[in-house]
Amino acid sequence: MSYFNVEEKLEEYKERLNDSVDYSNRIYEKGEQKICMIFLKSIIDQELLSNAIFLPLQTYEDDLSIDILKNKIIKCSEVKDIEEDKVINEILNGRVVIFTNFSDKIIAVDLFKFPTRVPTEPPTSPVIQGPREGFVEDLQTNITLIRRRLKTDNLVIKSLEIGTETKNKVIMCFLKDVANDKLVKDVYKKLKNIKINGVVDSYYILSFLEERPDSLFKQIGGAEKPDIVVSKILEGKVAIIVDNSPIVLTVPFIILEDLQNSNDYYTNHHYSSLVRIMRLMGLLIAILSPGAYLALQIYHYNILPLNFLITIADTTLGLPFTPFLEIIFIFLLFQILYEVSLRLPSYLGLATSVVGALILGDTGIKAGLISPPGVIIVALSKISLYTIPEQASQITVLQVIFIILGGSLGVMGVVAGLIYMVNYLNKIDSYGTPYLAPYSPRIPSDLKDALITSAPTQMDKLPKSFSPKKSKKVEVKDEK
């Protein structure tokens, strides 16, 4: 009895796959028995196809059956039965689909292979000491990097498929004995409800996970290093890994996370505390300095020290622009140089940004278009911005807002804007976690790993900010 007409199946799936250049098929005949294999040669391991299927078939001398084919002949780790409506999806996922004329069962053999990067230190998270591995674009490699560090049966890895066209695998990772059940359910529900035609990178789903998608402020964490992600999972967070992306998302997120750095945990905790305070100062300088300078120069020059006031008056005398337009012009100049350096080849980008800033700034001052204090203030603001590079895009927008407030309303405008911003941040929460935790609300036990960090032996409790199921993180025993 003939179950499938293999020639017809070849034509059918060739047409359904649009006769693509990488479409391929093979027919193996043994007497009246026929085996048809359909696959895309661009995403399978063709050497393994020969060794795992063709060679064993050629050396097998007895009659074939579907069970013998699955269990004795095919030398591959993953061989499974599939329904006919799943054939296209299996082929597109790098599997060889097998039809026969002696069985009504369809087999899929996993021979998926594509070029991948070797895990290396990511350019965005370099460390002086500590692990140097980074995530890559291969989902299985990223899961392996997490598994290597979390050798526990409490690690839960859930899989979803998102994107009607891309059908990307999205993975949720968390510790079932630590992560809050409500957090896990909320994240899974949001992922499940995403309706989008394609997911090219993890940032395509980021806005779907945010509870305030229109907010300026970052609400979802992201990391390229497995040690950072694992440390967040240990705190009770949920990690989201997207196939084809080296960026792993984490929720919930608090603003303090971007003041922290993986280097902090591989150096002396006193030094780490000092560096975190400096990062906070850099954040405030980046946001407030251009607006405050404008406010003082235009409206409140009488409170400036006399020597400083004389210097500003001398350097701004005869400029064709008002102070407000001058700062805007310098700000745009630096921003354009930054955008140019991003898009030029790496060997030209650094030279362009440094030389461009020096030449244009110096030439502009000598030509009498801009003043030295204006250049220094904007340059200081732009440099300070990169003490927290993860917040660079948000801080740039805030710089413009505070420049407008300082130039139009003076110091009161800057202070009012700062009060409004802090009040707004105080109202935000990420999946039930206050955005300004552990300072607002104040959580004493979490302050051990805040701006001032304690020694690892003193950080004996998990952060209450994320509502973990258990509280203890480490137990120190004194042996006498």
Secondary structure by P-SEA (a helix, b strand, c coil): ccccaaaaaaaaaaaaacccccccbbbbbcccbbbbbbbccccccaaaaaaccaaaaaaccccccccccccccccccccccccccaaaaaaaabbbbbbbccccbbbbbcbbbbbbbcccccccccccccccbbbcccaaaaaaaaaaacccccbbbbbbbcccccbbbbbbbbccccccaaaaaaaaaaaaaccccccccccccccccccccccccccccccccaaaaaaaaaabbbbbbbccccbbbbccccccccccccccccccaaaaaaaaaaaaaaaaaaccaaaaaaaaaccccccccaaaaaaaaaaaccccccaaaaaaaaaaaaaaaaaaaaaccccaaaaaaaaaaaaaaaaaaaaccccaaaaaaaaaaaaaccccccaaaaaaaaaaaaaaaaacccaaaaaaaaaaaaaaaaaccccccccccccccccccccccccccccccccccccccccccccccbbbbbcc
